[in-house]
Amino acid sequence: MYVELTSRNTGKTTRLIDSVIEFLLKNPNNSALIVGHDNWHRKNIQQTIHDKCGRPCEYRTITSHKMLPPVPNATIKQFVDEFWLLDEDKLLIDENAYYTGTRSSFNEKAQTIWEHYKNKKREIQPELILKKHKLC
């Protein structure tokens, strides 16, 4: 799970696009689902990916106004732009998803995702430090 919350016009969508391209190039048998609140925005992201990546990314991006339920070992990764704008029933916690959002007031589901991410980060870091110390 990756969650980025920053101010407006800080390059979140550009980094999301670059992450989609990197994912598609590293995983030639997988696809990317671009989730966003508005069709024009989703299609614009999809077109930019195709323009920047070309043939290796063609026909491997899908757009949607809602997330898919997470599936273990799925061949599709979800990239959610401005996740706090999605209706709560269209937003899910997916440990493999990439979420971006502008610092603003969250709906309850978006707040849950942000808290889940922060809690996971807190749990992982000490575990990694302990493992590192045990190996030394």
Secondary structure, 3 states (H helix, E strand, C coil): CEEEEECCCCCHHHHHHHHHHHHHHHCCCCEEEEECCCHHHHHHHHHHHHHHHCHHHCCCEEEECCCCCCCCCCCEEEEECCHHHCCHHHCCCCCCCEEEEECCCCCHHHHHHHHHHHHHHHHHHHHHHHHHHHHC
